[in-house]
Amino acid sequence: MTDNTELQYTAEHEWVLVDGDTVTIGITDYAADKLGDIVFVELPAAGTAVSEGTVVGEIESTKSVGELFAPVNGEVVEANQAVVDSPELVNSDPFGEGWLLKITAPELPKLLSHAEYRALVGE
Amino acid sequence: MTHDPGTTSPAAVPDEGDAARERRSPLDAVHRAAGASFTDFAGWQMPVRYSSDLAEHHAVRTTSGLFDLSHMGEIVLIGADSAAALDFALAGKLSAIEIGQAKYSLLLAEDGGIIDDLVVYRTGEDRFMVVANASNAAVVAEELRTRAAGFDTIVEDESEDIALIALQGPDARAVLLETPGFGVEGPGNDEEDFDARIAALKYYRAFPATFEGRPVLVARTGYTGEDGFELYVAPERAPGLWAALVETGGPRVTLCGLASRDTLRLEAGMPLYGHELGRDILPVQAGLGRVVAHGKEGDFIGRDATAAGPAEGARVLVGLTAEGRRAPRAGYEVYDGDGADAAPVGVITSGALSPTLGHPVAMAFVAPAAVEAGGLHVDVRGTRIPASVVPLPFYKRPS
């Protein structure tokens, strides 16, 4: 389990783990909880160029559909096949096994700290 | 990540009432203690789920689930002409049902459009209880009052004074029988009598029982496609009854929110007001032609319009299934093909990845000619997925 206080966040309820010039992204526990049981995840293939703020994937629960936004400019290096096969991982371990994409991102935009994000969701 | 409330169902049913007044169930504290997540439903704060919609859904199919439906409206008619008043006010022939019987019915507008769908219980020779959707309860009460004006009957909206708890699923009957505290109204009033009445209780029947000495109407009705019971009880008695069912049922009773109720009723092919039913829809379009009793004597509101029927080619409600895991959802367009020249021929009213069946299921209003022709596709956020027309319900419980 990732220490989620070390992560950075977006206002779209995504988390970003920075490791050199690669970032790993996922959705927060708050977002997973709001969606309910996640039953389908669609992610872009490795090699796809993504730009910050654009829709790159979808996360569906029994109740609704959430869009996944790229939090950075870059190129997808890996999509988590495990969550495509077992979407419930996003509910059970949103900060760990439920990660969604690894993206090469030479430059990072301004992201939210853990404290800023928790303030945003009112916790 | 954004959450799109436009696709959220059943919370998408608009609040027709006083939006500023947030209403809470008599079981609100119980739900909060149980860790429920809440949703606004027609101005009520109701549990959407306790832990997992899917687990709650499966529990109802395999053991049993407990639902708080206290937001539903209950309108009572008392008086010698109550049956005649309902025959005039509603689409069905309510005078034909026996004491202790329930009947699904519709409140129609003059133009045949559906104002609400209802379950009507005959609780006595001269009395009935009409159960309406939460979003329509006030409208139904007002319409019934207006329509019953010339009849010897009093129409009372008792929604505030009646809570509703549903226990649904294959274990529901056993749990109800094992729960201590039930009796039958009147002399005797012991558990043995209660057990005998439950054993004899047929589907869509109800009887006046007691719980800890206070009245509870026990009905064998539901909205999940499973066998089950609905218990109408005074609000102050609801928490005690809820707790007794939970304690007795143990692992056989799962607390269930409105999210699972929606997927359960969808699998069972049951319509939801605001989705499959509305003011612009005639009963026959929604497959409810049989609910309109054209054979009954006397006039009733909506008779002429429903007899005339909808316009030629009016869209009809159909069941759709698809492969894969992407669900058609309410509002998505249905096309007659997947090419660039394909034309829109319908719209999805409800849809989900069926938890029981494992593939997408949906209901949609589609032009009859397109249903006949086949080759339908649903536009799922820009991707056309093929859909097959299937008979409803999608799921039928093993008998």
Interface residues (C-beta under 8 A of the other chain):
Chain A: E12 H13 E14 I27 T28 A31 D33 K34 L35 G36 D37 V39 F40 E42 E58 I59 E60 S61 T62 K63 S64 V65 G66 E67 L68 F69 N91
Chain B: M1 T2 H3 D4 P5 T7 T8 S9 S37 V48 R49 S52 D53 L54 A55 H57 A259 D262 T263 R325 R326 A327 R329 A352 L353 P355 R381
